[in-house]
Amino acid sequence: MKAVIQRVTSASVTVNGQVVGQIEQGILVLLGVEKGDTVAKADWMAEKITGLRIFEDYQCKMNRSVLDINGGVLAVSQFTLAGNCDKGRRPSFDDAAPVEEAKQLYDDFVAALKKQNVTVQTGIFQADMKVALLNDGPVTFVLER
């Protein structure tokens, strides 16, 4: 499981011209599910992401989590994070989890986020999504498990 985590001032997901998920200050998570990923990994990722101290405190140090600032999380499935670009010019998606498995683990991840008592918005799995964000910092991390 791979996640790109971006600290944002705002972020939204649009499908067919309609906003389907939107947050103000918080975290945008692009999540890629790979073969061999488990519910335990999804739970770990959700807990890790909501606990990451990536927001500034009064001394301008990254010392507060999304929970501490009462921010939101926008979770977006991102199939291409499972892409391997090592050989040739076309990415290989052999490591990506099958669609049904990936959707279930993405849903498990979203449910695990909600258990952390954070506001959660999502995109639509397998949809052609347009993601807009205002990256704050910019602050971006990659998390793999």
N, C-alpha and C positions, 0 to 999 in steps of 0.2 A: 504494500500500500504506500502510495506516495501522495504528499500534499504540498502544494505551494500555498504559503500563508502570507497574506498581505495586510498590513495595518492600513485601514482606510478611514477617510473622513466621511465617505459615502460610497455605496456600491449598489448596482441593480442588475437584474437579468431581465431581458426582454425576449419574448417568443411571439412570432407573428405580429409584431408591432404592439404587443401588450406587455406591460411590466408584470412579471409573475413573482418576483422576489426583490426586496429592497431593504437596505439598512442605512442608518446614518453611521456615526462613529462605531468602529468595531473591526472585525476581521473578515476578509474574503478568503474562503478556502476553496481551492481547486483540488478535487480529490480524484486520484487514479487508482483503480482496483486491479490487482494483478492475480494471476493464478497462484493458488496457495494461501491467499489472504483469508483471514478468519474473523469471526465476530470479536474475539479477544483483541485482535489488532485494531479493529474499528473502535472498540471501547477505549483502548489505550490512546489512540490518536485523539479522540474527542476530549478525554481528560487532559492530555498533554497540551492540546491547543488552547483550551479554555483556561488553563493554568499558566500559560506562558506569560512571563512578565515583560511585555513589549511596549507598554504604554508608559509615558513619562509621569514621574511624580512631581512634587512641587520643587524639587532640586534639579529637574530636567534629566533625571536618570531613568532608564527603562526599569521600572520597579513595580509596575501595576499590571494586572491581567485584565482581560476583557470583562471578567466578573467584577473586578474592583471598580471599573469605570461605568458599569451598567450598560455596556455596549452590546451590539448584536453580532451575530455570525451569519454570513451568507454562504451557504454550502452549495457548490456547483460541481456536478460530475464532470470529469475531464479525462475521457478515454485516452487522449493522446499522450498523457503522462506515462503511460505504459509503453510508449513507442521506443524502439531501440534504433538509434541512428549510427551505430558503429560501422556497419558495412553498407557500401553503395550509397545511393542518393535518395532512396525511398525508405522511409522508416518501416521497420517490421513491428507488427503488433502481436507477435506470437506469445508474448508474456502477459497480454491482457486477459483478464478473467472473461469467461463466457458471459454473454449479455444477462441471462437470468441471475447468475451468481453475482455479477457486478452490481446489478440493481438491488438485490437483497442486501448486499454488504454496504452499499451506499445508504440504503434506508436504515440499516442498523447503525451506521455512523451518525446519521441525522437524529435518530432516537437517542443515541448515547449523548449527543450534544444537548438535547432537550433535558436529559436527566441532570445535567450540570447547572440547571436553572439559568440558562442564558436564552435570550430571544434568538430564535433561529428562523431564517428564511431560506428558501431553496430555489434552484432552477427546476427544470423538468428533465428528467433522465431521458437521454437519447434524442432530445429535441435539438433543433438548430437554434442555439442561444446566442444572443448578443449580450456580452458582459461589459458594463461600464463601471469605472471606478475612479476615485480620486485617491491615489496612494499617498499616505501620510508619511512623509520623511524624505525619500521613500524608504519604507521598511518592508523587506521581503525575506522570507525564510523558506527553505525546503526541508521537509520532514519525511523520513522514510522509516518504515518498520517492517 
